[in-house]
Amino acid sequence: MRFSRTLLEANSEALAAIQPLTFPADSTLSRFFRNHPKIGQQDRATIAETCYAALRRGRLLATLAGDVAPRRLVLAVWVALRGANLRELESFLKQAELDWLGAIKAAARAPQPFEVACDLPDWLLARLRAQMSDEAVLALAKGLLEPAPLDLRVNLLRGSREDALRRLTGDGIDAQPTPYSPTGLRLAGKPAINRHPLFLDGSIEVQDEGSQLVCQLVAPRRGEMVADFCAGAGGKTLALGAMMHSSGRLYAFDVSHSRLAKLSPRLKRSGLSNVHPQRIEGERDARVRRLAGKLDRVLADVPCSGLGTLRRNPDLKWRQQPEDIAQMQVKQSAILGGAAALVKPGGRLVYATCSILREENEGVVEQFLAVNPAFVLVPAASVLAGARIALDTGPCLTLAPHSHHTDGFFAAVLERSR
């Protein structure tokens, strides 16, 4: 990595744009790069990695630096987290700043208090400590601080996982089968996979292994009527459609036109013909009500805090607040109730989040079951075993980066008995 005064100035400006956290960090950073087209690819990578490191280790850096000024945080990241040698910075820093960085480098090697080691806000730490032991909280927190790998889902309508693995390996891309998902591949590093022929022809899609496992719980079959109730950009929709062998009817519902628009090119690449995207006004939309009691499978991958995705979106832990979680719970319960109305007797409903908080996960499911006696909870492990996936995390699917090397996911399988 190359350091310079120009890079320091650009990186400081980028971090300053992100710091208000008014918008997601990735969109702010994309806008910054659009406004600075002369920044080269290598420097862009350094800027992005530095900004994300500053977000991941916000508490540590504030402790070490005693300052949150963008320039100082950038320098602290370079020295304390990215291994920069002080000699590399001598040409454009004053001696006082070099002395300060030397002290930071030494302090970074010392043991840190629990809260700093976890690098989570106090309110979130308190909720996690109410759910699990401090040892478990620390293990989870450290997992969330690690950068996420690049996982792919192989579209079995286009070819086998073995064929895709051979092709990628032959092209010099280090790939391995994922340990649980039968359709997953995990790449070493971050190659530009969106330019690879297998991506361009729809043979592979970027999708975390945890997300793939949620689809395995839905387990749609040929010829069924299925709905992805909160489809978004359609990652899970495409996986479900492939599992259905492009037969039956698969509704992709979402309240956002812009999110559904992102599904369109992906759907075209996939070769699926059974997917029907529909924008709805909400869970009580007339297009939803007309399907009441008619569907075999429904996935309700509901909007949530996203705290299970902190490896990819570290800004979320600073942007979310306790009151946001309470509002989420109300929305989640309403969506789950609306999705349940579509399920026919004997059908299956899967409730899923990418949250690590009990309030958004078991809490919502328990509340739902208390007022919907027609539904019963089915052990997630037994459903996965039917797909020859040996994974038992308890009554529900609960995934975490430190134990499963996936994003944090939760899913409950609910079947309608009458």
N, C-alpha and C positions, 0 to 999 in steps of 0.2 A: 504494500500500500504506500502511495506517495503522498507526502504532506507538504503543504505550501500555504503561504499567506492568503493567496486567492481562494484556495479550497476552504481555509478556515473562515473566511468572510462569507463565502457562499453557504457553507454548512450552518453558520450562526444565523444567517438570514432565514434559511429553511426551518430551523428549529424554532426561531422566533415566530414564524407564521403558524406553526403547529401548536405552540404552547397555550394559547387561549382555549384550545380544545372545543372551539365552537362547532367545528366540523370534524368528521373522522380523519385521522392522520393520513390515511392513504390518499383520500381525495385532495387534501391540502397539499400533500407532497406532489401529487400529479399536476396540480395547478401551478405549483412553484416551478416545476420543470418545463411546463408549457411556456411559462413567462421568461424562462432562461434557456432558450434553445441552444446556446453556444456551449453549455456545460457538456462535456464528453461523457460517454457511457461509463468509463471507469470511475470518474469522479461522481457521477450520479449514484453508482453503487455504494461508494464510500459515504456519501451524504445520507442515503436511505438507511444504511446499516447503522450509522451513527445516531440518527434521529430515533430509530426504533430501539436502540440500546439505551438511549436517554429515557425513553418512556418505560422500558422494562425495569430499569434499575433506578427509578426516580428517587426512592427513599435513600438508597445507598449513596447516590451522587450528591444529594442535598446534605447528607451527613458528612461526606468526605470534603465537599467543596465549600460547604457553609454558604452557598450562593446558588441561585437558579438563573443567573444571567446567561443567555444563550452561548456567548463566546466561552465563558468559563466551563459550562457544562460540556460543550463540544471538546474542549481540551481535556477535561476530566475523563470523558469517554475514551478518547484516543489513548491516554496514558494508562488509566486504571483498568479498562475493559478490553482494549484492542491492542495492547502490548506495544504501543509506540515508545521508541527510545528517545530520551530527552535530547540526545545529539541530533536527531532528525528534525527537531524543532528549533534548534539554536539560532538558525539563520533569520528567523522572523519573530522571535520572542525576546523580551527583555529579561535580564537576569532575575529580577524579582518574581516574574511569572514562572520562570524555570525552577526557582527555589520552591515556590508554592506547589508546582506539579510534582517535584521530588517528594515533598511531604505527603501528597495525596497518594502517590504510588506506594509508599511505605505503609500508609494507613489502610490501603485497600487489602493488604495481605493479612491484616489482623482479624480475629473473629469479630463478628458483628452481633448486635442484639437481635433477639428473635424477630421483632417487627421489621428490622432492616433486612435481615436475611430472607424473610418471606417477601418483602417488597410489595406489600399489598396495603391499601388504605385501612385505617383503624376499624371502620364500620364493617368492612368485609371480613377482616380477621376475626372480629368478634362473632360474626355469624358462623364462620367455619369452625371456630373453637367450640361453639355450641353443638356442632354436628359430630365432631371427631376429636381425637387427642391432639395435643400440640405436635407430637411426632408425626402424625398423619398429615396435619396441616402443613408442616414444614416440607414434607416429601412432595405433597401436591403443589405447593408454591414453587418449589425448585423446579418441578417438571414444567410448570407454566412459564418459567423464565427461559427455558431452552427454546431456540428457534425450531420451528416445525419442519419436518421433512416434506418432500414433494411426493404425494401419493397420487396414483392414477387408477382409474377404473377401466378395465378392458370391456369393450362392447362386444359381447359374445355373438351378436348377430353378424359382426364383421369378421370374427376370427377368434381363435382360442387365446388364452393367457400365455400358453407356451409359445405360440407363434409370435405374439407381440414381444415377449421377453427376448426371443432369439433376434428379432429385428432390431430392437433397441440396443442390445448388447453388441450386435454386429456393427451398429453405427457408433460405437464407442461410448454409449451411455450406460453407466453403472446402475443396473436395476436388479431388484430381488422381489420374489413374491411376498406379499404381505402375510403375516402369520395367521390371520383369522379369516379375512374376506377371501372367498374363492375367485373373486374377479379383480383383486387388487395387485398393484405393483408399487414398490417404493424405490424412489431414485435417490442416489447419492448426489449431493449438490443441487443446484438449481439451473439445469440446462434450459435453453429456450425451447421448451417442448411444444409451444403453440406454433412453431414453424416446422415441426416434424411431419412427414407425410402421414404417419399414423394418426396424428391429431387432426390434420386437415381433412382426412377422409372419414373421420368419425370412429375410427377403431379404438381410440382411447379418449378419455375425458379426465380432467383434473378433479379428484374427489377424495377427501380424507377417508381413511379406512373406517373410522367410526361412523361416518355418514353412510358408507356402504353397508355396514352391519345393521343400521336402522332399517334399511330397505329389506335386508334379509328377514327381519322380523315381520314385515308386512307380508312377505312371501306370496305375491299375487300369482295366479295361475292363468294358463291360456284361456281365453274366451270370457274372462270375468269382467265385471264392471267395477272400476276402481277410481278413487279420487285422491289426488295430492292436494289437500285442502289449503295449504299455504305454500304454493309451489315456488314462489320467488323466481329466480333465474333458471330453475328447472333441473338442478343437479340430481336430485332424488327422483324427479319425474322421469328422466331419461333412464335411470337405473331400473325403475319399476317397469317401464315400457319394454326394456330388453328382457326382463325376467318373464314378461307376458308373451315373449316371442312376437311382439308387434301385433297381437291379436286382441280381441275383446275391445273394451272402450276405457280409456284412461283420461279423466278430466284433470286439467291443471288449473286450479282456481287460485286467484290472488287478487287483492284489492288494488295493487299497484300496476298500472299500465307499463311503466318504465321497467319494472322488474320482469314482467312477462315478455317485454320486447327483447330482452336479453336471451330468452329461451329460443326465439325464432331461428337464429343461425345455428345454434347447437342442435336443435331438432332436425334441421335440414341435413346436417352432417351425419346425424345418427342413423338415418334410414328408417326411422320409426314412422308408421302410418296410423297408429291407434291413439295418438295423443291429441286432445282437444283443449287448447288453452282458452280460458274464459276469465275475463276480468269481472269481479263481483263487487258489490257495494259493502258486503259484510256477510256474517254467518247467517243472516236472515234474508238474503237476496232471493228473489223469486226463482232464479235459475238453480239455486241450491234447494229450495223447498220442494220443487217438483221432483227431486230425486229421493225424497224422504223414504227411508225403509227399502231402498232398491239396490244398494251397493254391497258388493261382496267384501271389499277391503277399503278402508279409509286411513290415510296417513295425515295426522295433524301435527306437523312439525312447526310448532307455534312460535311467534315472535317472543324473544326472551332477552335477558340481560347480555347474553353472549359471553359470559365470563369463562366458559369452557374453551374459548378460542383466543385466550390471551397470548398464546405463543405467536399468533398471527396478527392480533389486534391489541397490542399492549395498552393503547390509549383508553380502551374501554374501562379499565379498572379505575381510571381517574375521571372519566366522563360520567360513569354511572353513580347514582346516589341512592340511599335507602328508600326514599319516596318513589323512585323509579321502579323499584322491585315491587312495591305494593300495587302500583298501577298496572304493572305487567301481570300480576296474579289475577286481577279482575278480568283483563283481556284474555288471558290464557283459559280461564274457566269458561268464559263466554264462547270462545272458539271451540273448545273441547265439547261443550254441550251442543253447539251447532253441527259439528262433525259427526257426533254420535247419532243425531237424528237421521243421517243418511244410511246408517248400517242396517242391513236386513237381519232377521233372526238367523243365528248361526254364523253371522259375518264377524269380521275382525276390525278393530279400531286400534291404531298405534298412536300413542301420545309421545311426542319427542321434543327435547330441547337441547341446546348446546350450553346449558347452564350447569354450575356446580353447587347451586343453592337448593336446599331441601324445600324451601317455600315454593319454588317454581317447578319442582319435580314431584316427589312423593306427596307433598302437601296438596297440590292440585288434584292429583289422582285420587287420594283418599277422600277429598271433598266430593269429587265426582261420583265415586262409588257409593258414598253415603246416601246420595239422592237419586241414584240410577241403579236400582237392584236388578235390572235386566242384564247388566254387564258384570262379568267376573274377570278377575286378574289371572292371566295365564303366565306361568313361570317363563321368563325370557329364555332361560337355558334350554328348556325343552323344545322351544320353537327353533332355536339355533341348532340343536342336536338333529332336528329333522333335515337340516341343510348340511349335516356333517361338519358342523362348526363346534368344536369343543371349547366352550367359553361359558363359565358360570360366575356371574357377579351378584347373585342373589335373586330375589323375586323379579326385579327389574334389571334392565341393562344399564350399568353404570360404568362408564369408561373414563379414564384419566391418563394424561400424558406420561406420568412417572411409572405407571403400572402396565399400560397397554400401548404406549407410544402413539396414541391418537389424540385428537382434541378431546376436551371434556364433553361427554354426551350422556344423556339420560333418555331411556325409552321404556314405556310400559305397554304391554300387550293386553288389550281388553277385548273380550269376546262377548257378543250378545247372545244370551241363552234363550231368549224368548221375544 
